[in-house]
Amino acid sequence: MMEFDPVLVHEWLARSARRFPDKHALVCGEERCTYAELDRRSDGLAAGLPALGVARGDRVVVFLDNSIETVVSLYGILKAGGAFVVVNGGLKVPKLAHIIRDSGAACLIAHAGKARVVEEALEAAGAGVPAVWIGDAGRLPAGLRARAAEWDALTAGDAARSADGFPRCIDVDLAALIYTSGSTGEPKGVMSTHHNMVAAARSIIQYLGNEADDVIIDVLPLSFDYGLYQVLMAVMFGGTVVIEKSFMYLHAVLRRLAAERVTGFPIVPTVAALLLRLENIRDYDFGSLRYITNTGAALPVHHIRRLRELFPRVRLYSMFGLTECKRVCYMPPERLDAKPGAVGRAMPNCEAWVEDAGGRRLPAGATGELVVRGSNVMQGYWNDPAQTAARYAPGVYPSDRRLRSGDRVRMDEEGFITFLGREDDMIKSQGERISPREIETIVLSMDGVSEAVVLGVPDEVLGQAVKLFVVPLRGCAVTGQDVLRHCKGRMEPFMVPRFVEIRDDLPRTPNGKIDKKALAAG
């Protein structure tokens, strides 16, 4: 009998467990988990969740650091018919409370060491949510014990049952809420169905050429869609994921990369900057590495050139996307030299174009808003029909939804996209619209500069003035005057920064992006 590809996210795990039962699916620290173990442990969790009140369609918040337990949780939730909501393990009470309240969570999975944060968040959310606790549940505050279940009891395997006993879901059912902070306001939950997630993952696997022998090192939070999809994709093609707690201990990450014979290394520009600042990077063994990918923010041209010098035999994929559709485009590595500054063209099974403010398609070379169409376009924002209507436009028939990305771009005759900046990041100064991205690209071409970020700051005369933050490479003496001279020789006068601040480092979000909100507040 012909075997068809699965349509649900968790069905891919069952298939890989049949094909590669004894292969390591996950490596985290000293712990290793085979596909058979991952399938069995997530079965056990799925069998136990209904006793806590979790039914088909319910949302379950996973409040854990990067770990094997996080992966077991998301697959167990899906098998139980629910939708997972993975949040960063370092989240503070206000945001955790908002996500619990906004998602209408039916259950929560957390480590016992986070009990106090959970207790305060539940109180702030006004929610009496049952929880599955990892670790010593005996030390839980009294208020949390009444509706508590222990992780080991659920996942040990005694409660496991066949897939026939789980709720029957279909591919249009909700699989996840991925919360994104956006530019303003509280975090918004992007609604992702099984169909959306499988379609997006398949397109990315296709252009990366992933095979079952790939080993991916994941240094990004599993609460970040880029980090999360490393696991979802590897489970689909039967690869191995080496989960790291963070990218901040980069020497330890590079040692693990060599020891595990890693073939794929997903990074964000912050990781690229840290790599390029390492003085002894050539001491590490990158012989197994086949590809490096970047998204989360556009990778500066200067970083691309230096990474290619460091790793001449490694395929470098500069990519671009947003949580609302997962991924939009990628740059084929062989076109990097021909298209400097571009972030790529639409990935397989995805269409992208540029529109003006009136919704009219623009010709090649014109600047406007990026619009995306495809199965990767998610369903909108949970509990926010107004924002959903503003960003997701109807097409010619009901399922033909288009995402208005809010990104200002330019597309050439071959469909290659150059990212100019977020529409809400554009600086309006002296009657001109200024792209922070264009200024940052020019500054990053300067010798001795590691990172650069531009903000618009209020100015009584100009409306907004351009402020530039610069991080020099280690050991390089770069002054504000040096930077201004570089800018004046390469920019139109209205683009030249009014203020330049030299810093040793920049604030980061948990996802590794530069935290512009923190910079602006400072």
C-alpha positions in Angstrom: 0.0 0.0 0.0 1.3 3.5 -0.9 2.3 5.6 2.1 1.2 9.2 1.9 2.9 12.0 3.6 1.4 13.0 7.0 -0.8 16.1 7.2 -0.5 16.8 10.9 2.6 18.0 12.6 2.8 15.2 15.1 2.2 12.5 12.5 5.6 13.2 11.1 7.1 12.2 14.5 5.2 8.9 14.4 6.6 8.3 10.9 10.2 9.1 11.8 9.8 6.9 14.9 8.9 4.0 12.6 11.7 4.7 10.2 14.5 5.6 12.6 13.4 4.2 16.1 17.0 4.0 17.6 18.3 7.2 16.0 19.0 10.2 18.2 16.3 12.8 17.5 17.5 15.2 20.2 20.7 15.9 22.0 20.8 18.4 24.9 23.8 18.6 27.2 24.5 15.0 28.3 21.0 13.8 27.6 20.1 12.0 24.3 16.6 11.0 23.1 15.8 8.6 20.3 12.9 8.9 18.0 11.2 6.0 19.7 11.7 7.6 23.1 10.4 10.9 21.9 7.3 9.3 20.4 6.6 7.2 23.5 7.2 10.0 26.0 4.9 12.4 24.1 2.3 9.6 23.9 2.4 9.4 27.7 1.9 13.1 28.1 -0.9 13.2 25.6 -2.7 10.4 27.5 -2.4 12.3 30.8 -3.5 15.8 29.7 -7.2 15.0 29.4 -7.3 14.2 33.1 -6.3 17.8 33.7 -9.1 19.0 31.5 -7.3 19.4 28.2 -9.7 18.8 25.2 -9.4 19.1 21.5 -8.6 22.7 20.5 -7.4 23.8 23.9 -4.2 25.8 24.3 -1.5 24.6 26.6 1.3 27.0 27.7 4.8 25.6 27.8 7.0 27.7 30.1 10.4 26.0 29.9 13.9 26.7 28.9 15.3 25.0 25.8 15.2 21.3 26.7 14.1 17.9 25.6 11.1 18.3 27.8 10.0 21.3 25.7 10.0 19.2 22.6 8.2 16.3 24.3 5.6 18.8 25.5 4.8 20.3 22.2 4.3 16.9 20.5 2.3 15.6 23.5 0.0 18.6 23.3 -0.6 18.1 19.6 -1.3 14.4 20.1 -3.9 15.3 22.8 -5.6 17.5 20.2 -4.4 20.7 21.7 -2.4 23.7 20.5 1.0 24.5 22.1 2.0 27.9 23.2 5.8 27.8 23.8 7.0 30.9 25.7 10.5 31.9 26.7 11.6 30.4 30.0 12.9 33.8 31.1 9.6 35.5 30.7 8.6 37.9 33.5 5.3 37.9 35.4 3.4 40.6 33.4 4.0 39.0 29.9 3.4 35.5 31.2 0.1 36.6 32.8 -0.9 38.3 29.6 -0.2 35.2 27.5 -2.0 32.9 29.9 -5.1 35.2 29.9 -5.0 36.0 26.2 -4.6 32.4 25.0 -7.3 31.1 27.4 -4.8 28.4 28.4 -6.4 25.2 29.7 -3.1 23.9 31.2 0.5 24.9 31.8 3.7 22.9 31.7 6.6 24.4 33.7 9.7 23.5 35.8 9.2 23.5 39.6 11.9 26.1 39.8 9.7 28.6 38.1 6.8 28.0 40.5 6.8 31.5 42.1 6.7 33.2 38.7 3.9 31.0 37.6 2.0 31.6 40.9 2.2 35.3 40.5 1.3 35.2 36.8 -1.8 33.0 37.4 -2.9 35.4 40.2 -2.4 38.4 37.8 -4.2 36.6 35.0 -7.1 35.6 37.3 -6.7 32.0 36.1 -6.9 28.8 38.0 -5.0 26.7 35.5 -3.8 23.2 36.3 -0.2 22.5 35.6 2.3 19.7 34.8 5.5 20.2 36.9 9.0 19.0 36.0 11.3 18.6 39.0 10.4 18.4 42.7 6.7 19.2 42.8 6.7 18.6 46.6 8.2 22.1 47.1 5.4 23.8 45.2 3.5 26.6 47.0 0.3 25.4 48.6 -1.8 27.2 46.1 -0.4 25.3 43.2 -0.5 21.8 44.6 -4.3 21.2 44.3 -4.3 21.0 40.5 -0.8 19.7 39.9 0.5 16.6 38.0 4.1 15.3 37.9 5.9 15.1 34.6 7.7 11.8 35.3 4.4 10.0 36.1 2.9 11.2 32.8 5.8 10.6 30.5 7.3 7.4 31.9 5.3 5.3 29.5 2.8 3.6 31.7 0.0 5.8 30.5 0.9 5.6 26.8 -1.8 4.5 24.4 -2.2 4.0 20.6 -2.8 6.9 18.3 -6.3 5.6 17.8 -7.1 6.7 21.3 -6.2 10.3 20.7 -8.6 13.0 19.5 -8.9 13.0 15.7 -7.6 16.3 14.3 -7.5 17.6 10.8 -5.0 19.9 9.1 -7.0 23.1 9.5 -7.1 22.7 13.3 -4.9 25.1 15.3 -1.5 23.7 16.1 0.2 26.6 17.8 0.0 30.2 19.0 3.4 31.8 18.5 3.5 35.1 20.5 5.3 38.0 18.9 5.8 41.3 20.5 5.6 43.3 17.2 6.4 47.0 17.3 3.9 48.2 19.9 1.6 46.9 22.6 1.2 43.5 24.2 2.4 40.3 22.5 0.1 39.0 19.9 -0.6 35.3 19.3 -0.1 34.3 15.6 -2.5 31.4 14.8 -0.8 28.5 13.0 -2.7 25.5 11.8 -1.1 22.1 11.1 -1.4 22.8 7.4 0.4 26.2 7.8 3.3 24.7 9.7 3.8 21.6 7.6 3.6 23.6 4.4 6.1 26.2 5.6 8.5 23.5 6.9 8.3 21.5 3.7 9.2 24.6 1.6 12.3 25.3 3.7 13.4 21.7 3.7 13.1 21.7 -0.1 15.4 24.7 -0.7 17.9 23.7 2.0 18.1 20.2 0.7 17.8 18.5 4.1 18.4 14.8 4.4 18.1 12.3 7.3 21.9 12.5 8.0 21.7 16.3 8.8 22.6 17.3 12.3 21.3 20.8 13.3 22.6 22.8 16.2 19.8 25.0 17.6 21.1 27.9 19.8 17.9 29.9 19.4 14.9 29.8 21.9 12.2 27.3 21.0 9.7 30.0 21.7 11.1 31.8 18.6 9.6 30.4 15.4 13.1 30.2 13.8 14.4 28.0 16.7 11.1 26.0 16.9 11.1 25.1 13.2 14.6 23.6 13.5 12.9 20.8 15.6 9.8 20.5 13.5 11.8 20.3 10.3 14.3 17.8 11.6 11.5 15.5 12.8 10.0 15.6 9.3 13.2 14.6 7.5 14.5 12.3 10.3 17.5 14.4 11.3 19.1 15.2 14.7 18.8 18.4 16.6 21.5 19.5 19.1 19.6 21.8 21.5 21.6 24.5 23.2 20.4 26.7 26.1 21.7 29.9 24.5 24.2 31.2 22.0 25.9 33.5 24.5 28.5 30.9 25.5 29.8 30.7 21.9 33.0 28.8 22.6 30.9 26.0 24.2 28.6 26.0 21.2 31.5 25.7 18.7 33.0 22.9 20.7 29.7 21.0 20.6 29.3 21.8 16.9 32.6 20.0 16.2 31.9 17.1 18.6 28.5 16.3 17.2 29.6 16.7 13.6 26.9 19.3 12.9 25.9 20.0 9.3 23.5 22.9 9.8 24.0 26.1 11.8 21.0 28.5 12.0 22.0 32.0 13.2 20.7 35.5 13.6 22.8 38.6 12.8 23.8 38.9 16.5 25.3 35.4 16.4 27.1 36.4 13.1 28.5 39.5 14.8 29.7 37.4 17.8 31.3 34.8 15.5 33.2 37.5 13.6 34.5 39.1 16.8 36.1 35.8 17.9 39.9 36.1 17.6 40.5 32.3 17.6 37.6 31.1 15.5 39.9 29.3 13.0 41.0 27.0 15.9 37.6 25.2 15.8 36.7 22.3 13.5 34.0 23.2 11.0 34.7 20.3 8.7 31.3 18.7 9.0 29.4 22.0 8.4 27.3 22.0 5.2 25.3 25.2 5.5 24.6 28.3 7.6 21.2 30.0 7.6 20.3 33.5 8.8 16.9 35.1 9.4 15.2 37.1 12.2 16.7 40.2 10.6 18.5 40.8 7.3 22.1 39.8 7.4 24.4 42.8 6.6 26.3 42.5 3.3 29.6 43.0 5.2 28.8 40.1 7.5 27.9 37.9 4.5 31.3 38.6 2.9 33.3 38.0 6.0 31.4 34.7 6.8 32.1 33.5 3.3 35.8 34.2 3.8 35.8 32.3 7.0 33.7 29.3 5.7 34.5 29.1 1.9 33.1 25.5 1.6 29.9 26.2 3.6 26.7 27.2 1.8 25.3 30.4 3.3 21.6 31.1 3.0 20.5 34.6 3.7 16.8 34.5 4.3 13.9 36.7 5.3 10.5 36.1 7.0 8.2 37.1 9.8 6.2 35.1 12.3 2.9 35.9 10.5 4.0 33.6 7.6 7.1 31.9 8.9 9.4 32.5 5.8 9.1 34.6 2.7 12.3 34.2 0.7 15.8 32.9 0.6 18.9 33.8 -1.4 20.4 30.9 -3.3 24.1 30.8 -2.1 25.4 30.9 -5.7 23.6 34.3 -6.3 25.1 36.1 -3.2 27.8 37.9 -5.3 25.4 38.9 -8.1 22.7 40.3 -5.7 24.5 42.0 -2.8 22.1 43.4 -0.3 19.1 41.3 -1.5 17.4 38.9 1.0 16.3 36.5 -1.7 13.3 35.6 -3.8 10.1 33.8 -2.8 10.7 30.2 -1.5 8.9 27.2 -3.1 5.1 27.3 -2.8 5.1 31.0 -1.9 4.4 34.2 -3.9 5.6 37.7 -3.0 5.1 41.1 -4.6 5.3 44.8 -3.8 2.2 47.1 -3.4 1.7 50.8 -2.8 -0.5 52.2 0.0 -3.6 51.8 -2.2 -3.1 48.1 -2.8 -1.8 48.4 -6.4 1.0 46.1 -7.5 4.2 48.1 -8.3 6.7 47.4 -11.1 10.2 46.1 -10.7 12.5 48.6 -9.0 9.7 50.5 -7.2 9.6 50.8 -3.4 6.5 49.7 -1.4 5.1 47.2 1.0 5.9 43.5 0.8 2.8 41.3 0.3 2.9 37.5 0.7 0.6 34.7 -0.5 0.8 31.0 0.1 0.0 28.1 2.5 2.6 29.5 4.8 0.5 32.6 5.5 -0.9 32.0 9.0 -4.5 32.6 10.2 -4.1 35.9 11.9 -3.9 37.1 15.5 -5.7 35.2 18.3 -8.4 37.4 20.0 -7.5 40.4 17.7 -9.9 40.6 14.7 -9.0 44.3 14.1 -5.3 43.6 13.8 -6.0 40.5 11.7 -8.1 42.5 9.3 -5.4 45.2 9.1 -2.6 42.7 8.2 -4.4 39.8 6.4 -6.3 40.9 3.3 -8.8 38.7 1.4 -7.9 37.4 -2.0 -10.1 36.3 -4.9 -11.6 33.4 -2.9 -12.0 32.7 0.8 -8.8 30.7 1.4 -6.7 33.0 -0.7 -5.4 35.2 2.1 -2.6 37.7 1.6 -0.3 39.1 4.3 0.5 42.8 4.2 3.9 42.4 5.9 4.5 46.0 7.0 8.0 45.7 5.5 9.3 48.3 3.1 11.1 46.6 0.2 12.2 46.8 -3.4 12.0 43.9 -5.9 14.0 43.6 -9.1 13.1 42.1 -12.5 14.1 38.6 -11.3 12.0 38.7 -8.2 14.8 39.3 -5.8 13.8 41.4 -2.7 15.9 44.1 -1.0 14.7 44.8 2.5 14.7 48.5 3.4 13.1 48.5 6.8 9.9 48.1 8.8 7.3 50.6 7.7 6.9 51.7 11.4 10.7 52.0 11.7 11.1 54.5 8.8 12.5 57.8 9.9 10.8 61.0 8.7 13.3 63.9 8.8 13.5 67.1 6.9 10.5 66.0 4.8 12.4 62.9 3.7 11.7 59.2 4.4 14.9 57.5 5.6 15.5 53.8 5.8 17.5 52.8 8.9 18.6 49.7 7.0 20.3 51.7 4.3 22.3 53.7 6.8 23.2 50.6 8.8 24.5 48.8 5.6 26.8 51.7 4.8 28.2 51.9 8.3 28.8 48.2 8.5 31.0 48.5 5.4 33.4 50.5 7.5 36.6 48.8 8.7 36.5 48.1 12.4 32.7 48.1 12.8 31.0 45.0 14.2 27.3 46.2 14.6 25.3 49.3 13.8 21.7 50.2 14.5 19.8 53.4 13.7 16.8 55.0 15.5 14.8 58.1 14.8 14.7 60.4 17.9 12.4 63.4 18.3 13.7 66.8 17.1 11.9 70.1 17.3 13.3 71.3 13.9 13.7 68.1 11.9 10.7 66.2 13.2 13.0 63.2 13.7 16.8 63.1 13.8 18.9 60.1 12.9 20.8 58.5 15.9 23.4 55.8 15.2 24.7 53.3 17.7 28.0 51.5 16.7 29.8 48.6 18.3 33.4 48.3 17.1 35.2 45.1 16.5 37.3 43.9 19.4 40.6 45.7 19.5 39.5 48.4 17.0 39.5 52.1 18.0 36.5 53.7 16.2 35.3 57.2 17.1 32.1 59.0 16.3 34.1 61.4 14.1 35.5 58.4 12.1 32.0 57.2 11.5 30.6 60.6 10.5 33.4 61.0 7.9 32.6 57.6 6.5 28.9 58.5 6.3 29.4 61.9 4.7 31.4 60.4 1.9 28.7 57.9 1.0 25.3 59.3 2.0 23.0 62.1 0.9 23.1 64.9 3.5 19.7 64.2 5.0 20.7 60.6 5.8 23.9 61.5 7.7 23.4 60.7 11.5 23.0 63.7 13.7 24.1 61.7 16.7 26.6 58.8 17.0 27.1 56.7 20.1 29.9 54.2 20.4 29.1 51.2 22.6 30.7 48.0 23.8 27.5 46.1 23.2 23.8 46.4 22.4 20.7 45.2 24.3 19.2 42.0 23.0 15.8 40.4 23.0 15.6 36.7 24.1 15.5 35.8 20.3 18.9 37.4 19.8 17.7 40.5 17.9 18.9 44.0 18.8 16.3 45.4 21.2 15.4 48.8 19.7 12.8 49.4 22.3 15.4 49.2 25.1 17.7 51.5 23.1 14.9 54.0 22.5 14.0 53.9 26.2 17.6 54.6 27.2 
